[in-house]
Amino acid sequence: MADFKIKSLSNVMGAEITGLDLNNKLSNEDKQKLIKAITDHLVICIKNQNLSAKKLVEISKIFGTPKKYFVKDETIENIPEVIVVTNRTKDNKPAVYASHWHTDDSYRDKPATLTFIYPEILPENGGGTDFINCYSVYNDLPSKIKNKILTSRAIHKWQSRRNVSKVAKLSKEQELETPPVDHPLIRTHPMSNKKSIYINPNRIDYIEGLNEIESDVLLDELYDFSFQEKYQYSHNYEKGDLVIWDNRCTMHKANSDYDTSQLRVMHRVMLEGEKVF
């Protein structure tokens, strides 16, 4: 059993893990300790790792089954579970993707549970990821808003009507793979049994049962409340960081606070999901 340490990173969420080499064999006790850490802290950063793309996939299997990403030209050849996240367009121009609040994979009927990010190339400064604790947002929601959405469901789409982020254009075949889905606005975590707000400005098209104007007003109210700084933790990457977050109780966005002429390349893996309830 490895003698690794877990230290809280903020009062909002997040923990740092040191003294663990993921290239070594982990005991069952180690694995359970890591699973508990992500459940308790929502976001964990395992420091000082040296992980190949294949090893990243192997590590992700501690927590579940890694997904094979359906936009194949964004993955590593022969490793379909690893998505290459970069700040370059296909014609090599600088761009910051995913810079608006979202939760991964909500356009799927069973959205990804966890996301793993391992930096390959980092800018000199900045380029981190910001997170929101969606448990805290739910707990603090005013009763007048909470009562409106207790049983409400929202339609999520790859290219939603309100999406302001850059997303890949899908082929006809890919569009058929990703039909619109509906999820509750409040979800329950299957491990912690706690409730959280479940919203995604990138993917939610509208709230069921409301007209377009009513839906937009309520969504904007939810977004404005959720995006308050007191619910946020910002992680600045260092070489060797493996950052893992729980999409069932967090939102995140890429921070654009850096010189985009400098390359930023990350390897990402997501786990197969479960029905939202």
C-alpha positions in Angstrom: 0.0 0.0 0.0 1.4 3.4 -1.0 1.9 6.0 1.7 0.4 9.0 -0.3 -0.9 12.2 1.2 -4.2 14.0 0.4 -4.3 17.7 1.1 -7.3 20.0 0.5 -6.7 22.7 -2.1 -9.5 25.1 -1.2 -12.6 25.6 1.0 -14.7 25.1 -2.2 -13.4 21.8 -3.6 -10.2 20.1 -4.8 -7.4 18.0 -3.3 -3.8 17.5 -4.1 -2.3 14.0 -3.9 1.5 13.6 -3.4 3.7 10.6 -2.7 2.1 8.4 -5.4 3.6 7.0 -8.6 0.9 5.7 -10.9 3.5 3.8 -12.9 3.8 1.4 -9.9 1.3 -1.3 -9.1 -1.5 0.0 -6.9 -3.1 -2.1 -4.1 -6.9 -2.4 -3.8 -6.6 -0.1 -0.7 -4.8 2.5 -2.8 -7.5 2.4 -5.4 -10.3 2.7 -2.9 -8.5 5.7 -1.3 -8.4 7.4 -4.7 -12.1 6.7 -5.4 -13.0 8.1 -2.0 -10.8 11.2 -2.7 -12.6 12.1 -5.9 -16.0 11.5 -4.2 -15.1 13.7 -1.3 -13.2 16.5 -3.1 -14.9 16.5 -6.6 -11.5 17.4 -8.2 -8.2 15.8 -7.4 -4.7 16.6 -8.7 -2.1 13.7 -8.5 1.3 15.4 -8.7 4.5 14.5 -10.3 3.3 11.8 -12.8 5.0 10.6 -16.0 2.2 9.0 -18.0 2.1 7.8 -21.6 -1.3 7.9 -23.4 -1.7 4.2 -22.9 -0.9 4.5 -19.2 -3.5 7.2 -18.8 -6.1 4.9 -20.2 -5.0 2.1 -17.8 -5.2 4.4 -14.8 -8.7 5.6 -15.8 -9.8 1.9 -15.5 -9.4 2.2 -11.7 -12.5 4.3 -11.7 -14.6 2.8 -14.5 -14.6 2.1 -18.3 -12.9 4.7 -20.6 -15.0 5.9 -23.5 -14.0 5.7 -27.1 -14.5 9.2 -28.4 -16.7 9.4 -31.5 -15.0 12.4 -33.1 -12.1 10.2 -34.2 -9.9 12.9 -35.8 -9.5 14.4 -32.3 -8.1 11.2 -30.8 -4.6 9.5 -30.8 -4.2 7.0 -33.5 -4.9 3.5 -32.2 -5.8 4.9 -28.8 -9.4 6.0 -29.3 -10.0 6.7 -25.6 -7.5 9.5 -25.6 -8.6 12.9 -26.9 -6.0 15.5 -27.8 -7.1 18.9 -26.5 -5.1 21.7 -28.0 -5.3 25.5 -28.5 -4.8 25.2 -32.2 -7.3 25.0 -35.0 -7.0 22.5 -37.8 -5.1 25.2 -39.9 -2.8 25.8 -36.9 -4.2 29.1 -35.7 -4.4 29.9 -32.0 -7.8 29.3 -30.4 -9.1 28.7 -26.9 -11.8 26.0 -26.8 -14.2 25.2 -24.0 -13.8 28.6 -22.4 -17.4 28.7 -21.2 -18.9 26.9 -18.3 -20.0 23.3 -19.1 -20.0 19.7 -17.9 -18.6 17.1 -20.2 -20.8 14.8 -22.3 -24.2 16.0 -21.2 -25.5 15.7 -24.8 -25.3 11.9 -24.2 -28.1 9.8 -22.6 -25.5 8.5 -20.2 -23.0 11.3 -19.7 -19.4 10.7 -18.7 -18.9 10.3 -15.0 -15.2 11.3 -14.6 -12.8 13.3 -16.8 -9.0 12.9 -16.7 -6.6 15.6 -18.0 -2.9 15.2 -18.3 -0.9 18.1 -19.7 1.7 17.3 -22.5 2.6 20.9 -23.3 1.8 24.0 -21.2 2.2 27.7 -21.7 4.7 29.5 -19.5 1.9 31.0 -17.4 -1.9 30.4 -17.0 -4.0 28.1 -19.1 -5.6 26.4 -16.2 -9.1 25.0 -15.6 -11.8 26.7 -13.5 -14.3 24.5 -11.6 -17.7 25.1 -10.0 -19.0 23.0 -7.0 -22.6 22.2 -8.1 -23.5 20.6 -4.7 -22.9 24.0 -3.1 -24.9 25.8 -5.9 -27.9 23.5 -5.3 -27.7 23.9 -1.5 -27.7 27.7 -1.8 -30.3 28.0 -4.5 -33.1 30.4 -3.3 -36.3 28.4 -2.6 -38.2 30.3 -5.3 -35.8 29.0 -7.9 -35.4 25.6 -6.4 -39.1 25.0 -6.3 -39.4 25.8 -10.0 -36.9 23.1 -11.0 -37.5 20.3 -8.5 -38.9 18.0 -11.2 -37.9 20.0 -14.4 -36.0 18.4 -17.2 -33.9 20.1 -19.9 -33.1 19.1 -23.5 -29.4 18.8 -24.2 -27.9 18.8 -27.8 -24.4 18.8 -29.3 -25.1 22.1 -31.0 -27.7 23.8 -28.8 -29.5 26.9 -29.7 -27.7 28.8 -27.0 -24.2 27.4 -27.5 -21.5 30.1 -27.6 -18.4 27.8 -27.6 -16.6 26.4 -30.6 -17.7 22.8 -31.2 -16.7 20.4 -34.0 -19.2 20.2 -36.9 -20.6 16.7 -37.0 -21.1 14.5 -40.0 -24.6 13.1 -40.7 -23.6 9.8 -39.2 -22.3 11.5 -36.1 -25.5 13.5 -35.8 -27.5 10.3 -35.8 -25.2 9.0 -33.0 -26.0 12.0 -30.9 -29.8 12.8 -30.9 -31.2 15.3 -28.3 -31.5 13.9 -24.8 -33.3 15.1 -21.7 -31.9 15.2 -18.2 -33.2 16.6 -14.8 -32.0 20.0 -13.7 -31.3 18.5 -10.3 -29.4 15.2 -10.2 -28.4 12.8 -7.4 -24.9 11.5 -7.1 -25.0 7.6 -6.9 -22.1 7.4 -4.5 -22.4 10.4 -2.2 -26.3 10.4 -2.5 -26.1 14.2 -2.5 -28.0 16.5 -4.9 -26.5 19.0 -7.3 -27.6 21.4 -10.0 -27.1 19.8 -13.4 -26.8 22.5 -16.1 -24.7 23.0 -19.1 -24.8 26.3 -21.0 -23.0 24.7 -24.0 -25.6 22.0 -24.5 -29.0 22.9 -22.9 -31.4 24.0 -25.6 -34.5 24.6 -23.5 -36.4 23.5 -20.4 -39.2 21.1 -21.1 -42.7 22.5 -20.5 -41.7 26.2 -21.0 -41.8 28.3 -24.1 -38.5 29.7 -25.5 -38.7 33.0 -23.6 -39.7 31.4 -20.3 -36.9 28.8 -20.7 -34.2 31.4 -21.5 -35.2 33.6 -18.5 -35.0 30.6 -16.1 -31.8 29.3 -17.5 -30.1 32.7 -17.3 -31.3 33.0 -13.7 -29.7 29.6 -12.9 -26.5 30.4 -14.8 -26.1 33.8 -13.1 -26.5 32.2 -9.7 -24.2 29.2 -10.4 -21.4 31.2 -11.8 -20.7 33.2 -8.6 -17.0 33.3 -7.7 -17.7 31.8 -4.2 -18.5 28.4 -5.9 -15.3 28.4 -7.9 -11.9 26.8 -7.7 -9.2 27.5 -10.3 -6.5 25.0 -11.0 -3.2 26.0 -12.6 -1.4 23.1 -14.1 2.2 22.0 -13.6 4.1 19.5 -15.6 3.3 16.0 -14.2 -0.2 16.9 -12.9 -3.0 14.4 -13.5 -6.2 16.2 -12.8 -9.5 14.2 -12.4 -12.9 15.7 -11.9 -16.4 14.4 -11.4 -18.9 15.6 -14.0 -21.8 14.6 -11.9 -21.3 17.4 -9.4 -19.1 20.0 -11.1 -18.9 22.4 -14.1 -15.6 23.6 -15.6 -14.1 25.8 -18.3 -10.7 26.4 -19.8 -9.1 29.6 -18.6 -8.0 32.0 -21.4 -5.6 34.0 -19.2 -2.5 33.2 -21.2 -0.6 34.0 -24.3 -2.3 31.8 -26.9 0.7 32.0 -29.2 2.2 29.5 -26.8 1.1 25.9 -27.4 -1.2 24.1 -24.9 -1.7 20.4 -25.4 -3.5 18.1 -23.0 -4.5 14.4 -23.1 -8.1 13.7 -22.0 -9.9 10.6 -21.1 -13.6 10.3 -20.1 -15.4 7.4 -18.4 -18.5 5.7 -19.7 -21.5 7.2 -18.0 -24.7 6.3 -16.2 -28.3 7.4 -16.4 -28.9 10.8 -14.8 -31.4 10.7 -11.9 
